[in-house]
Amino acid sequence: MDQETANALFEQGACLLFLNAPPNLEFGIDYNAWTIGPLFKGVKMIPPGLHFIYFSTASKEGVQGIRTGFFRYFESKEIVVREWNPQTEDLRDEIELDPDQVERYKINIRDFDRNMGPYPLVPPRFYERWQKLTNYIYPGLVRRVLPNNGRVSHLPSQTPDEDSLTLKDKRLGKSVEKEEGMEFTPFDLRQSFPEGAAGDEITRWSLDKSWLAQDLLKRVYSNNHKHMLGEMQLAFVCLLMAQNFSGFNQWKQFVHLLCSCQELMEQRPTLFIDFINVLQIQLDECPDDFFRDILSENNFVSHMLQNLGRNIPTTQEALKARFDKLRVFLSYRFKWDIPDVYEDEDDEDAPVVVEM
């Protein structure tokens, strides 16, 4: 990067000033992570937009701990100040610091330049992948779902729901409770029909989740399906980047919901084309073991995608073509084939209904 470009990025990009960093701390932003030392003072030239800041400490034996982090929308030229708290092994927010001192830090930000690492934009593919993974997430969504300054928690909720208690992180061999401070939109896939529905309506909307999806779009997402997909993206990134299983549970809910909406596919095919785009980008980011051990547990992804294929109306040629491209991708990426959903299935091979 030449000096002129570096100066322009320094002036327009945001800065995260990280004070009193301990040695051997893992520190990261988006797809980039480093082991840092006490001379490290933060990251400069951060492109405006959504970013995930995270860190984890290591034990005396060198075992890395659980990642802690927060999402933040950085404005152009914004300077964010955080300070390490050795007592809690966590970051202090600006509101916990002396405001006069914080203002002096911001005024004299260039004094820290030599000890701040530039946001890695070369090669550009990592930042481009991050943008694709988060392109529907908007500031209001982060404030609503993560009300504690965008913080992703691993502390168990005081009132865990029953479903979250059944989740298991196979890599740790421990049951995982719902984390506190995670306010994902609640919805029950087993109650996918309107209140007071008659028997035939209950049967209809239990099989076809279109009513529930429509209700969520109108009631929560201002009838903007990109806002709904934004929450699906946020849930996935919480899982992928922070190993957060509230995010995993919510992601599964959205995948199950949107693979089960035959009537809505006829009415709003663009929603489902965008959904498949989001899902393919997410699956492409998964390491093989992550896909095999986490996302495909109990054949969840396989069952859901077979369900999606069966529900695509024959009149929606563009949606069918996009689904076929997803099948090709999965075959190439994971050597995993989705059966042709338009062929009759033997009872033995028919998908099993997955209870969420």
QUINORPE-V835020 format. One record per backbone hydrogen bond with DSSP energy under -1.0 kcal/mol. CO is the residue of the C=O (numbers start at 0). NH is the residue of the N-H. E is the energy in kcal/mol with one decimal. If there is no record, write none. Layout:
co->CO nh->NH e->E
co->CO nh->NH e->E
This chain:
co->1 nh->5 e->-2.3
co->2 nh->6 e->-2.6
co->3 nh->7 e->-2.1
co->4 nh->8 e->-2.5
co->5 nh->9 e->-2.3
co->6 nh->10 e->-2.1
co->7 nh->11 e->-2.3
co->8 nh->12 e->-3.0
co->11 nh->76 e->-1.3
co->13 nh->45 e->-2.7
co->14 nh->79 e->-2.8
co->15 nh->42 e->-1.9
co->16 nh->81 e->-2.9
co->18 nh->83 e->-2.5
co->24 nh->35 e->-2.8
co->25 nh->55 e->-1.9
co->26 nh->33 e->-2.9
co->27 nh->53 e->-2.4
co->28 nh->31 e->-2.0
co->31 nh->28 e->-2.6
co->33 nh->26 e->-2.9
co->35 nh->23 e->-1.3
co->35 nh->24 e->-1.1
co->36 nh->39 e->-1.6
co->40 nh->17 e->-1.9
co->41 nh->116 e->-2.5
co->42 nh->15 e->-3.0
co->43 nh->118 e->-2.3
co->45 nh->13 e->-2.8
co->48 nh->73 e->-2.9
co->50 nh->71 e->-2.3
co->51 nh->29 e->-2.5
co->52 nh->69 e->-2.4
co->53 nh->27 e->-2.9
co->54 nh->67 e->-2.6
co->55 nh->25 e->-2.4
co->56 nh->64 e->-3.0
co->58 nh->61 e->-1.9
co->62 nh->58 e->-2.4
co->67 nh->54 e->-2.4
co->68 nh->151 e->-2.6
co->69 nh->52 e->-2.7
co->71 nh->50 e->-1.9
co->73 nh->48 e->-2.3
co->74 nh->77 e->-1.9
co->77 nh->14 e->-2.8
co->79 nh->16 e->-3.3
co->81 nh->18 e->-2.6
co->82 nh->91 e->-3.5
co->84 nh->88 e->-1.7
co->84 nh->89 e->-1.3
co->89 nh->84 e->-3.1
co->91 nh->82 e->-1.3
co->92 nh->95 e->-1.5
co->93 nh->96 e->-1.8
co->97 nh->101 e->-2.5
co->98 nh->102 e->-2.1
co->99 nh->103 e->-1.8
co->100 nh->104 e->-2.3
co->101 nh->105 e->-2.0
co->102 nh->106 e->-2.3
co->103 nh->107 e->-2.2
co->105 nh->108 e->-1.2
co->107 nh->110 e->-2.0
co->108 nh->111 e->-1.8
co->109 nh->112 e->-1.2
co->111 nh->114 e->-1.6
co->112 nh->115 e->-1.7
co->114 nh->40 e->-2.9
co->116 nh->43 e->-2.3
co->123 nh->127 e->-2.4
co->124 nh->128 e->-2.2
co->125 nh->129 e->-2.0
co->126 nh->130 e->-2.3
co->127 nh->131 e->-2.0
co->128 nh->132 e->-2.0
co->129 nh->133 e->-1.1
co->133 nh->136 e->-1.6
co->137 nh->141 e->-1.7
co->138 nh->142 e->-2.3
co->139 nh->143 e->-1.9
co->140 nh->144 e->-2.9
co->141 nh->145 e->-2.4
co->144 nh->182 e->-3.2
co->145 nh->149 e->-2.1
co->146 nh->148 e->-1.6
co->147 nh->150 e->-1.6
co->149 nh->70 e->-2.5
co->154 nh->179 e->-3.2
co->162 nh->165 e->-1.5
co->166 nh->175 e->-2.0
co->168 nh->172 e->-2.4
co->173 nh->168 e->-1.8
co->177 nh->156 e->-3.7
co->187 nh->190 e->-1.7
co->193 nh->196 e->-1.7
co->197 nh->201 e->-2.6
co->198 nh->202 e->-2.1
co->199 nh->203 e->-2.4
co->200 nh->204 e->-2.9
co->201 nh->205 e->-1.3
co->202 nh->206 e->-1.5
co->203 nh->207 e->-2.4
co->208 nh->212 e->-2.2
co->209 nh->213 e->-2.6
co->210 nh->214 e->-2.5
co->211 nh->215 e->-2.4
co->212 nh->216 e->-2.4
co->213 nh->217 e->-2.2
co->214 nh->218 e->-2.8
co->215 nh->219 e->-2.7
co->215 nh->220 e->-1.4
co->216 nh->222 e->-3.5
co->220 nh->223 e->-2.4
co->223 nh->226 e->-1.2
co->223 nh->227 e->-1.1
co->224 nh->228 e->-2.4
co->225 nh->229 e->-1.6
co->226 nh->230 e->-1.5
co->227 nh->231 e->-1.7
co->228 nh->232 e->-2.3
co->229 nh->233 e->-2.5
co->230 nh->234 e->-2.5
co->231 nh->235 e->-1.9
co->232 nh->236 e->-2.6
co->233 nh->237 e->-2.2
co->234 nh->238 e->-1.4
co->235 nh->239 e->-3.3
co->236 nh->240 e->-2.7
co->237 nh->243 e->-1.8
co->238 nh->242 e->-1.5
co->243 nh->247 e->-1.1
co->244 nh->248 e->-2.0
co->245 nh->249 e->-2.2
co->246 nh->250 e->-2.6
co->247 nh->251 e->-2.3
co->248 nh->252 e->-1.9
co->249 nh->253 e->-2.2
co->250 nh->254 e->-2.5
co->251 nh->255 e->-2.6
co->252 nh->256 e->-2.5
co->253 nh->257 e->-2.9
co->254 nh->258 e->-1.4
co->256 nh->259 e->-1.6
co->259 nh->208 e->-3.6
co->260 nh->264 e->-1.8
co->261 nh->265 e->-1.1
co->262 nh->266 e->-1.4
co->263 nh->267 e->-3.5
co->268 nh->272 e->-2.0
co->269 nh->273 e->-2.6
co->270 nh->274 e->-2.1
co->271 nh->275 e->-2.3
co->272 nh->276 e->-2.1
co->273 nh->277 e->-2.5
co->274 nh->278 e->-2.8
co->275 nh->279 e->-2.6
co->276 nh->280 e->-2.0
co->277 nh->281 e->-2.2
co->278 nh->282 e->-2.7
co->279 nh->283 e->-2.2
co->282 nh->285 e->-1.1
co->286 nh->290 e->-2.5
co->287 nh->291 e->-2.6
co->288 nh->292 e->-2.9
co->289 nh->293 e->-2.0
co->289 nh->294 e->-1.7
co->290 nh->295 e->-1.8
co->293 nh->296 e->-1.1
co->295 nh->298 e->-2.2
co->296 nh->299 e->-1.3
co->298 nh->302 e->-2.6
co->299 nh->303 e->-2.5
co->300 nh->304 e->-2.6
co->301 nh->305 e->-2.1
co->302 nh->306 e->-2.0
co->303 nh->307 e->-2.5
co->304 nh->308 e->-2.4
co->305 nh->309 e->-2.1
co->306 nh->310 e->-1.6
co->312 nh->315 e->-1.7
co->314 nh->316 e->-1.3
co->315 nh->319 e->-2.3
co->316 nh->320 e->-2.6
co->317 nh->321 e->-2.0
co->318 nh->322 e->-2.2
co->319 nh->323 e->-2.2
co->320 nh->324 e->-1.6
co->321 nh->325 e->-1.6
co->322 nh->326 e->-2.0
co->323 nh->327 e->-1.9
co->324 nh->328 e->-2.4
co->325 nh->329 e->-2.5
co->326 nh->330 e->-2.0
co->327 nh->331 e->-2.2
co->328 nh->332 e->-3.5
co->329 nh->333 e->-2.1
co->329 nh->335 e->-1.5
co->339 nh->342 e->-1.7
